[in-house]
Amino acid sequence: MQLTLDHINGPGTSILNIFEKWAMFDFFDRRFEQTGLMVYEGEGYRFRIPFQIGELHITPASKGFGRNQLRLTHWSGKHSSVFLKNNLTSLIESENGFKAVYAQETGSGKERVLEENLTGKTYFLLRDYPIGVTRFPKIESNSSQSDAFKALHGAPMQLKLRINRDWVQEITSIPFVVEYIGVHGDEITITGSNDTELMIKGFKGIRPNPDSGYIIFDVYDQTHGYSLTFHLMSQKSR
């Protein structure tokens, strides 16, 4: 897409904010189809997910403190997508990679507050990864967990998961080959090619759906409920 200042400017927008948001949009726009690694490290939950920067989706905010200004809601493509929860305002390059600065609204009515200049825990690195095709293995809807894990080993799949309370809401990885799935207590670990790694506590079990080409991994904790439940899937399920 061709970016102009009209994508960023809005009532009450400062020159500095215009420049920072322009630079961020331009960063993603220039790196269309570039691959990278999204990284998150938290208590009981960490991941390293390969992704691809796709087409930018920018929409006007219709309500709240940021109304009448445009915001990046997600980027998506044939092989990967990233959906954003909050309003990204700029990027910071650090030794670890690129961190996002964002704003979010909390509360409602007279209690509504805009929190600005928040730095997300999730960050990303730009890396070159091959992009292949997926193949859903021979798994039945009533397959045992052990049989399903054996079938998934060596299968090219995509990973789809959600993140709580950060600037990234949901990410779908580029295809990778599953190399390991292990469960210790309620903790599940998945690793694969393209530097893929996921570790999460609260694992409850699986729900295969071979007709649609995905398998659900149920995850539960008292704080977030089942919101961290994730999928391994083939591209036909997207």
Secondary structure, DSSP 8 states (H G I E B T S, - for coil): ----GGGT--TT--HHHHHHHHHHHHHHHHTTT-EEEEEEEETTEEEEEEEE--EEEEEE--SSTTTTSEEEEEEE-SS-EEEESSEEEEEEE-SS-EEEEEEEEES-GGG-EEEEEEEEEEEEEE-----------S--TT--HHHHHHHHTT-EEEEEEE-SSSSEEEEE---EEEEEEEEETTEEEEEETTTEEEEEE-EEEEEEETTTTEEEEEE-BTTTBTTT-EEEE-GGG-
